[in-house]
Amino acid sequence: MIRETSAEDGSELRWFKSSYSDSSNSNECVEVATMLDAVHVRDSKNVEGPQLALTRQAWADFVAHASGS
């Protein structure tokens, strides 16, 4: 896992929220941007703040764990 302390170079990333996000409060969610070599994650309430960059395998492992698979 790579921890980035700034979103300065995140402008080329295409961020999206989960379709499971609560539509009544769309700001309380994490956002994800995928690239060939990494999956980037940030807090939707602080888009200029820190973000995480994980390997695709680390992201897949996290999603499997979080979904109980």
Distance bins in CASP14 RR format, pairs under 12 A and 6 or more apart:
PFRMAT RR
TARGET T0000
AUTHOR 0000-0000-0000
RMODE 2
METHOD distances of the structure
MODEL  1
1 38 0 0 0 0 1 0 0 0 0 0 0
1 39 0 0 0 0 0 1 0 0 0 0 0
1 40 0 0 0 0 0 1 0 0 0 0 0
1 41 0 0 0 0 0 1 0 0 0 0 0
1 51 0 0 0 0 0 1 0 0 0 0 0
1 52 1 0 0 1 0 0 0 0 0 0 0
1 53 1 0 0 1 0 0 0 0 0 0 0
1 54 1 0 1 0 0 0 0 0 0 0 0
1 55 1 0 0 1 0 0 0 0 0 0 0
1 56 0 0 0 0 0 1 0 0 0 0 0
1 57 0 0 0 0 0 1 0 0 0 0 0
1 58 1 0 1 0 0 0 0 0 0 0 0
1 59 0 0 0 0 1 0 0 0 0 0 0
1 61 0 0 0 0 0 1 0 0 0 0 0
1 62 0 0 0 0 1 0 0 0 0 0 0
2 35 0 0 0 0 0 1 0 0 0 0 0
2 37 0 0 0 0 0 1 0 0 0 0 0
2 38 1 0 0 1 0 0 0 0 0 0 0
2 39 0 0 0 0 0 1 0 0 0 0 0
2 40 0 0 0 0 1 0 0 0 0 0 0
2 41 0 0 0 0 0 1 0 0 0 0 0
2 50 0 0 0 0 0 1 0 0 0 0 0
2 51 0 0 0 0 1 0 0 0 0 0 0
2 52 1 0 0 1 0 0 0 0 0 0 0
2 53 1 0 1 0 0 0 0 0 0 0 0
2 54 1 0 0 1 0 0 0 0 0 0 0
2 55 0 0 0 0 1 0 0 0 0 0 0
2 58 0 0 0 0 1 0 0 0 0 0 0
2 59 0 0 0 0 0 1 0 0 0 0 0
3 38 0 0 0 0 0 1 0 0 0 0 0
3 40 0 0 0 0 0 1 0 0 0 0 0
3 41 0 0 0 0 0 1 0 0 0 0 0
3 42 0 0 0 0 0 1 0 0 0 0 0
3 49 0 0 0 0 0 1 0 0 0 0 0
3 50 1 0 0 1 0 0 0 0 0 0 0
3 51 0 0 0 0 1 0 0 0 0 0 0
3 52 1 0 1 0 0 0 0 0 0 0 0
3 53 1 0 0 1 0 0 0 0 0 0 0
3 54 0 0 0 0 1 0 0 0 0 0 0
4 10 0 0 0 0 1 0 0 0 0 0 0
4 13 0 0 0 0 0 1 0 0 0 0 0
4 33 0 0 0 0 0 1 0 0 0 0 0
4 38 0 0 0 0 1 0 0 0 0 0 0
4 40 1 0 0 1 0 0 0 0 0 0 0
4 41 0 0 0 0 0 1 0 0 0 0 0
4 42 0 0 0 0 1 0 0 0 0 0 0
4 49 0 0 0 0 1 0 0 0 0 0 0
4 50 1 0 0 1 0 0 0 0 0 0 0
4 51 1 0 1 0 0 0 0 0 0 0 0
4 52 1 0 0 1 0 0 0 0 0 0 0
4 53 1 0 1 0 0 0 0 0 0 0 0
4 54 0 0 0 0 0 1 0 0 0 0 0
5 42 0 0 0 0 0 1 0 0 0 0 0
5 48 0 0 0 0 0 1 0 0 0 0 0
5 49 0 0 0 0 1 0 0 0 0 0 0
5 50 1 0 1 0 0 0 0 0 0 0 0
5 51 0 0 0 0 1 0 0 0 0 0 0
5 52 0 0 0 0 0 1 0 0 0 0 0
5 53 0 0 0 0 0 1 0 0 0 0 0
6 42 0 0 0 0 0 1 0 0 0 0 0
6 46 0 0 0 0 0 1 0 0 0 0 0
6 47 0 0 0 0 0 1 0 0 0 0 0
6 48 0 0 0 0 1 0 0 0 0 0 0
6 49 1 0 0 1 0 0 0 0 0 0 0
6 50 1 0 0 1 0 0 0 0 0 0 0
6 51 0 0 0 0 1 0 0 0 0 0 0
6 53 0 0 0 0 0 1 0 0 0 0 0
7 13 0 0 0 0 1 0 0 0 0 0 0
7 15 0 0 0 0 1 0 0 0 0 0 0
7 31 0 0 0 0 0 1 0 0 0 0 0
7 33 0 0 0 0 0 1 0 0 0 0 0
7 40 0 0 0 0 1 0 0 0 0 0 0
7 41 0 0 0 0 0 1 0 0 0 0 0
7 42 1 0 0 1 0 0 0 0 0 0 0
7 43 0 0 0 0 0 1 0 0 0 0 0
7 44 0 0 0 0 0 1 0 0 0 0 0
7 46 0 0 0 0 1 0 0 0 0 0 0
7 47 1 0 0 1 0 0 0 0 0 0 0
7 48 1 0 1 0 0 0 0 0 0 0 0
7 49 1 0 1 0 0 0 0 0 0 0 0
7 50 1 0 0 1 0 0 0 0 0 0 0
7 51 1 0 1 0 0 0 0 0 0 0 0
7 52 0 0 0 0 0 1 0 0 0 0 0
7 53 0 0 0 0 0 1 0 0 0 0 0
8 47 0 0 0 0 0 1 0 0 0 0 0
8 48 0 0 0 0 1 0 0 0 0 0 0
8 49 0 0 0 0 1 0 0 0 0 0 0
8 50 0 0 0 0 0 1 0 0 0 0 0
8 51 0 0 0 0 0 1 0 0 0 0 0
9 33 0 0 0 0 0 1 0 0 0 0 0
9 35 0 0 0 0 0 1 0 0 0 0 0
9 40 0 0 0 0 0 1 0 0 0 0 0
9 51 0 0 0 0 1 0 0 0 0 0 0
9 53 0 0 0 0 0 1 0 0 0 0 0
10 31 0 0 0 0 0 1 0 0 0 0 0
10 33 1 0 0 1 0 0 0 0 0 0 0
10 35 0 0 0 0 0 1 0 0 0 0 0
10 38 0 0 0 0 0 1 0 0 0 0 0
10 40 1 0 0 1 0 0 0 0 0 0 0
10 42 0 0 0 0 1 0 0 0 0 0 0
10 47 0 0 0 0 1 0 0 0 0 0 0
10 48 0 0 0 0 1 0 0 0 0 0 0
10 49 0 0 0 0 0 1 0 0 0 0 0
10 50 0 0 0 0 0 1 0 0 0 0 0
10 51 1 0 0 1 0 0 0 0 0 0 0
10 53 0 0 0 0 0 1 0 0 0 0 0
11 33 0 0 0 0 0 1 0 0 0 0 0
11 40 0 0 0 0 0 1 0 0 0 0 0
11 47 0 0 0 0 0 1 0 0 0 0 0
11 48 0 0 0 0 0 1 0 0 0 0 0
12 33 0 0 0 0 1 0 0 0 0 0 0
12 35 0 0 0 0 1 0 0 0 0 0 0
12 40 0 0 0 0 0 1 0 0 0 0 0
13 31 0 0 0 0 1 0 0 0 0 0 0
13 32 0 0 0 0 1 0 0 0 0 0 0
13 33 1 1 0 0 0 0 0 0 0 0 0
13 34 0 0 0 0 1 0 0 0 0 0 0
13 35 1 0 0 1 0 0 0 0 0 0 0
13 38 0 0 0 0 1 0 0 0 0 0 0
13 39 0 0 0 0 0 1 0 0 0 0 0
13 40 1 0 1 0 0 0 0 0 0 0 0
13 41 0 0 0 0 0 1 0 0 0 0 0
13 42 0 0 0 0 1 0 0 0 0 0 0
13 47 0 0 0 0 0 1 0 0 0 0 0
13 51 0 0 0 0 1 0 0 0 0 0 0
13 53 0 0 0 0 1 0 0 0 0 0 0
14 31 0 0 0 0 1 0 0 0 0 0 0
14 32 0 0 0 0 1 0 0 0 0 0 0
14 33 1 0 1 0 0 0 0 0 0 0 0
14 34 0 0 0 0 1 0 0 0 0 0 0
14 35 0 0 0 0 1 0 0 0 0 0 0
14 40 0 0 0 0 1 0 0 0 0 0 0
15 29 0 0 0 0 0 1 0 0 0 0 0
15 30 0 0 0 0 1 0 0 0 0 0 0
15 31 1 0 1 0 0 0 0 0 0 0 0
15 32 1 0 0 1 0 0 0 0 0 0 0
15 33 1 0 1 0 0 0 0 0 0 0 0
15 34 0 0 0 0 1 0 0 0 0 0 0
15 35 0 0 0 0 0 1 0 0 0 0 0
15 39 0 0 0 0 0 1 0 0 0 0 0
15 40 1 0 0 1 0 0 0 0 0 0 0
15 41 0 0 0 0 1 0 0 0 0 0 0
15 42 1 0 0 1 0 0 0 0 0 0 0
15 43 0 0 0 0 0 1 0 0 0 0 0
15 44 0 0 0 0 1 0 0 0 0 0 0
15 47 1 0 0 1 0 0 0 0 0 0 0
15 51 0 0 0 0 1 0 0 0 0 0 0
16 29 0 0 0 0 1 0 0 0 0 0 0
16 30 0 0 0 0 0 1 0 0 0 0 0
16 31 1 0 0 1 0 0 0 0 0 0 0
16 32 1 0 0 1 0 0 0 0 0 0 0
16 33 1 0 0 1 0 0 0 0 0 0 0
16 34 0 0 0 0 1 0 0 0 0 0 0
16 39 0 0 0 0 0 1 0 0 0 0 0
16 40 0 0 0 0 0 1 0 0 0 0 0
16 41 0 0 0 0 0 1 0 0 0 0 0
16 42 0 0 0 0 0 1 0 0 0 0 0
16 44 0 0 0 0 0 1 0 0 0 0 0
17 23 0 0 0 0 0 1 0 0 0 0 0
17 25 0 0 0 0 0 1 0 0 0 0 0
17 26 1 0 0 1 0 0 0 0 0 0 0
17 27 0 0 0 0 1 0 0 0 0 0 0
17 28 0 0 0 0 1 0 0 0 0 0 0
17 29 1 0 1 0 0 0 0 0 0 0 0
17 30 1 0 0 1 0 0 0 0 0 0 0
17 31 1 0 1 0 0 0 0 0 0 0 0
17 32 1 0 0 1 0 0 0 0 0 0 0
17 33 0 0 0 0 0 1 0 0 0 0 0
17 41 0 0 0 0 0 1 0 0 0 0 0
17 42 0 0 0 0 0 1 0 0 0 0 0
17 43 0 0 0 0 0 1 0 0 0 0 0
17 44 1 0 0 1 0 0 0 0 0 0 0
17 45 0 0 0 0 0 1 0 0 0 0 0
17 47 0 0 0 0 0 1 0 0 0 0 0
18 26 0 0 0 0 0 1 0 0 0 0 0
18 28 0 0 0 0 0 1 0 0 0 0 0
18 29 1 0 0 1 0 0 0 0 0 0 0
18 30 1 0 0 1 0 0 0 0 0 0 0
18 31 0 0 0 0 1 0 0 0 0 0 0
18 32 1 0 0 1 0 0 0 0 0 0 0
18 41 0 0 0 0 0 1 0 0 0 0 0
18 44 0 0 0 0 0 1 0 0 0 0 0
18 63 0 0 0 0 0 1 0 0 0 0 0
18 66 0 0 0 0 0 1 0 0 0 0 0
18 67 0 0 0 0 0 1 0 0 0 0 0
19 26 0 0 0 0 0 1 0 0 0 0 0
19 29 0 0 0 0 0 1 0 0 0 0 0
19 32 0 0 0 0 0 1 0 0 0 0 0
20 26 0 0 0 0 0 1 0 0 0 0 0
20 29 0 0 0 0 1 0 0 0 0 0 0
20 30 0 0 0 0 0 1 0 0 0 0 0
20 66 0 0 0 0 0 1 0 0 0 0 0
20 67 0 0 0 0 0 1 0 0 0 0 0
21 27 0 0 0 0 1 0 0 0 0 0 0
21 28 1 0 0 1 0 0 0 0 0 0 0
21 29 1 0 1 0 0 0 0 0 0 0 0
21 30 0 0 0 0 1 0 0 0 0 0 0
21 31 0 0 0 0 1 0 0 0 0 0 0
21 32 0 0 0 0 0 1 0 0 0 0 0
21 44 0 0 0 0 1 0 0 0 0 0 0
22 28 1 0 0 1 0 0 0 0 0 0 0
22 29 1 0 0 1 0 0 0 0 0 0 0
22 44 0 0 0 0 0 1 0 0 0 0 0
23 29 0 0 0 0 0 1 0 0 0 0 0
25 44 0 0 0 0 0 1 0 0 0 0 0
25 45 0 0 0 0 0 1 0 0 0 0 0
26 44 1 0 0 1 0 0 0 0 0 0 0
26 45 0 0 0 0 0 1 0 0 0 0 0
27 43 0 0 0 0 1 0 0 0 0 0 0
27 44 1 0 1 0 0 0 0 0 0 0 0
27 45 1 0 1 0 0 0 0 0 0 0 0
27 46 0 0 0 0 1 0 0 0 0 0 0
27 47 0 0 0 0 1 0 0 0 0 0 0
28 43 0 0 0 0 1 0 0 0 0 0 0
28 44 1 0 0 1 0 0 0 0 0 0 0
28 45 1 0 0 1 0 0 0 0 0 0 0
28 46 0 0 0 0 0 1 0 0 0 0 0
29 41 0 0 0 0 0 1 0 0 0 0 0
29 42 0 0 0 0 0 1 0 0 0 0 0
29 43 0 0 0 0 1 0 0 0 0 0 0
29 44 1 0 1 0 0 0 0 0 0 0 0
29 45 0 0 0 0 1 0 0 0 0 0 0
29 46 0 0 0 0 0 1 0 0 0 0 0
29 47 0 0 0 0 0 1 0 0 0 0 0
30 39 0 0 0 0 0 1 0 0 0 0 0
30 40 0 0 0 0 0 1 0 0 0 0 0
30 41 1 0 1 0 0 0 0 0 0 0 0
30 42 1 0 0 1 0 0 0 0 0 0 0
30 43 1 0 0 1 0 0 0 0 0 0 0
30 44 1 0 0 1 0 0 0 0 0 0 0
30 45 0 0 0 0 1 0 0 0 0 0 0
30 46 0 0 0 0 0 1 0 0 0 0 0
30 47 0 0 0 0 0 1 0 0 0 0 0
30 51 0 0 0 0 1 0 0 0 0 0 0
30 52 0 0 0 0 1 0 0 0 0 0 0
30 59 0 0 0 0 0 1 0 0 0 0 0
30 62 0 0 0 0 0 1 0 0 0 0 0
30 63 0 0 0 0 0 1 0 0 0 0 0
30 66 0 0 0 0 0 1 0 0 0 0 0
31 39 0 0 0 0 0 1 0 0 0 0 0
31 40 0 0 0 0 1 0 0 0 0 0 0
31 41 1 0 0 1 0 0 0 0 0 0 0
31 42 1 0 1 0 0 0 0 0 0 0 0
31 43 1 0 0 1 0 0 0 0 0 0 0
31 44 1 0 1 0 0 0 0 0 0 0 0
31 45 0 0 0 0 1 0 0 0 0 0 0
31 46 0 0 0 0 0 1 0 0 0 0 0
31 47 1 0 0 1 0 0 0 0 0 0 0
31 49 0 0 0 0 0 1 0 0 0 0 0
31 51 0 0 0 0 1 0 0 0 0 0 0
31 52 0 0 0 0 0 1 0 0 0 0 0
32 38 0 0 0 0 0 1 0 0 0 0 0
32 39 1 0 0 1 0 0 0 0 0 0 0
32 40 1 0 0 1 0 0 0 0 0 0 0
32 41 1 0 1 0 0 0 0 0 0 0 0
32 42 0 0 0 0 1 0 0 0 0 0 0
32 43 0 0 0 0 0 1 0 0 0 0 0
32 44 0 0 0 0 0 1 0 0 0 0 0
32 51 0 0 0 0 1 0 0 0 0 0 0
32 52 0 0 0 0 1 0 0 0 0 0 0
32 53 0 0 0 0 0 1 0 0 0 0 0
32 54 0 0 0 0 1 0 0 0 0 0 0
32 56 0 0 0 0 0 1 0 0 0 0 0
32 59 0 0 0 0 1 0 0 0 0 0 0
32 62 0 0 0 0 0 1 0 0 0 0 0
32 63 0 0 0 0 1 0 0 0 0 0 0
33 39 1 0 0 1 0 0 0 0 0 0 0
33 40 1 0 1 0 0 0 0 0 0 0 0
33 41 0 0 0 0 1 0 0 0 0 0 0
33 42 1 0 0 1 0 0 0 0 0 0 0
33 44 0 0 0 0 0 1 0 0 0 0 0
33 47 0 0 0 0 0 1 0 0 0 0 0
33 51 0 0 0 0 1 0 0 0 0 0 0
33 52 0 0 0 0 0 1 0 0 0 0 0
33 53 0 0 0 0 1 0 0 0 0 0 0
33 54 0 0 0 0 0 1 0 0 0 0 0
33 59 0 0 0 0 0 1 0 0 0 0 0
34 40 1 0 0 1 0 0 0 0 0 0 0
34 41 0 0 0 0 0 1 0 0 0 0 0
34 53 0 0 0 0 0 1 0 0 0 0 0
34 54 0 0 0 0 0 1 0 0 0 0 0
34 55 0 0 0 0 0 1 0 0 0 0 0
34 56 1 0 0 1 0 0 0 0 0 0 0
34 59 0 0 0 0 1 0 0 0 0 0 0
34 60 0 0 0 0 0 1 0 0 0 0 0
34 63 0 0 0 0 0 1 0 0 0 0 0
35 53 0 0 0 0 1 0 0 0 0 0 0
35 54 0 0 0 0 0 1 0 0 0 0 0
35 55 0 0 0 0 0 1 0 0 0 0 0
35 56 0 0 0 0 1 0 0 0 0 0 0
35 59 0 0 0 0 0 1 0 0 0 0 0
36 55 0 0 0 0 0 1 0 0 0 0 0
36 56 0 0 0 0 1 0 0 0 0 0 0
37 53 0 0 0 0 1 0 0 0 0 0 0
37 54 0 0 0 0 0 1 0 0 0 0 0
37 55 1 0 0 1 0 0 0 0 0 0 0
37 56 1 0 0 1 0 0 0 0 0 0 0
37 57 0 0 0 0 0 1 0 0 0 0 0
37 58 0 0 0 0 0 1 0 0 0 0 0
37 59 0 0 0 0 0 1 0 0 0 0 0
38 51 0 0 0 0 0 1 0 0 0 0 0
38 52 0 0 0 0 1 0 0 0 0 0 0
38 53 1 0 1 0 0 0 0 0 0 0 0
38 54 1 0 0 1 0 0 0 0 0 0 0
38 55 1 0 0 1 0 0 0 0 0 0 0
38 56 1 0 0 1 0 0 0 0 0 0 0
38 57 0 0 0 0 0 1 0 0 0 0 0
38 58 0 0 0 0 1 0 0 0 0 0 0
38 59 0 0 0 0 1 0 0 0 0 0 0
39 51 0 0 0 0 0 1 0 0 0 0 0
39 52 0 0 0 0 1 0 0 0 0 0 0
39 53 1 0 0 1 0 0 0 0 0 0 0
39 54 1 0 1 0 0 0 0 0 0 0 0
39 55 1 0 0 1 0 0 0 0 0 0 0
39 56 1 0 0 1 0 0 0 0 0 0 0
39 57 0 0 0 0 1 0 0 0 0 0 0
39 58 1 0 0 1 0 0 0 0 0 0 0
39 59 1 1 0 0 0 0 0 0 0 0 0
39 60 0 0 0 0 1 0 0 0 0 0 0
39 61 0 0 0 0 0 1 0 0 0 0 0
39 62 0 0 0 0 1 0 0 0 0 0 0
39 63 0 0 0 0 1 0 0 0 0 0 0
40 47 0 0 0 0 0 1 0 0 0 0 0
40 49 0 0 0 0 0 1 0 0 0 0 0
40 50 0 0 0 0 0 1 0 0 0 0 0
40 51 1 0 1 0 0 0 0 0 0 0 0
40 52 1 0 0 1 0 0 0 0 0 0 0
40 53 1 0 1 0 0 0 0 0 0 0 0
40 54 1 0 0 1 0 0 0 0 0 0 0
40 55 0 0 0 0 0 1 0 0 0 0 0
40 56 0 0 0 0 0 1 0 0 0 0 0
40 58 0 0 0 0 0 1 0 0 0 0 0
40 59 0 0 0 0 1 0 0 0 0 0 0
41 47 0 0 0 0 0 1 0 0 0 0 0
41 49 0 0 0 0 0 1 0 0 0 0 0
41 50 0 0 0 0 1 0 0 0 0 0 0
41 51 1 0 0 1 0 0 0 0 0 0 0
41 52 1 0 1 0 0 0 0 0 0 0 0
41 53 1 0 0 1 0 0 0 0 0 0 0
41 54 1 0 0 1 0 0 0 0 0 0 0
41 58 0 0 0 0 0 1 0 0 0 0 0
41 59 1 0 0 1 0 0 0 0 0 0 0
41 62 0 0 0 0 1 0 0 0 0 0 0
41 63 0 0 0 0 0 1 0 0 0 0 0
41 66 0 0 0 0 0 1 0 0 0 0 0
42 48 0 0 0 0 1 0 0 0 0 0 0
42 49 1 0 0 1 0 0 0 0 0 0 0
42 50 1 0 0 1 0 0 0 0 0 0 0
42 51 1 1 0 0 0 0 0 0 0 0 0
42 52 1 0 0 1 0 0 0 0 0 0 0
42 53 0 0 0 0 0 1 0 0 0 0 0
42 54 0 0 0 0 0 1 0 0 0 0 0
43 49 1 0 0 1 0 0 0 0 0 0 0
43 50 1 0 0 1 0 0 0 0 0 0 0
43 51 0 0 0 0 1 0 0 0 0 0 0
43 52 0 0 0 0 1 0 0 0 0 0 0
44 51 0 0 0 0 0 1 0 0 0 0 0
52 58 0 0 0 0 1 0 0 0 0 0 0
52 59 0 0 0 0 1 0 0 0 0 0 0
52 62 0 0 0 0 0 1 0 0 0 0 0
53 59 0 0 0 0 1 0 0 0 0 0 0
54 60 0 0 0 0 1 0 0 0 0 0 0
54 61 0 0 0 0 1 0 0 0 0 0 0
54 62 1 0 0 1 0 0 0 0 0 0 0
54 63 0 0 0 0 0 1 0 0 0 0 0
55 61 0 0 0 0 1 0 0 0 0 0 0
55 62 0 0 0 0 0 1 0 0 0 0 0
56 62 0 0 0 0 0 1 0 0 0 0 0
56 63 0 0 0 0 0 1 0 0 0 0 0
57 63 0 0 0 0 0 1 0 0 0 0 0
57 64 0 0 0 0 0 1 0 0 0 0 0
58 64 0 0 0 0 0 1 0 0 0 0 0
58 65 0 0 0 0 0 1 0 0 0 0 0
59 65 0 0 0 0 0 1 0 0 0 0 0
59 66 0 0 0 0 0 1 0 0 0 0 0
60 66 0 0 0 0 0 1 0 0 0 0 0
60 67 0 0 0 0 0 1 0 0 0 0 0
60 69 0 0 0 0 0 1 0 0 0 0 0
61 67 0 0 0 0 0 1 0 0 0 0 0
61 68 0 0 0 0 0 1 0 0 0 0 0
61 69 0 0 0 0 0 1 0 0 0 0 0
62 68 0 0 0 0 0 1 0 0 0 0 0
62 69 0 0 0 0 0 1 0 0 0 0 0
63 69 0 0 0 0 1 0 0 0 0 0 0
END
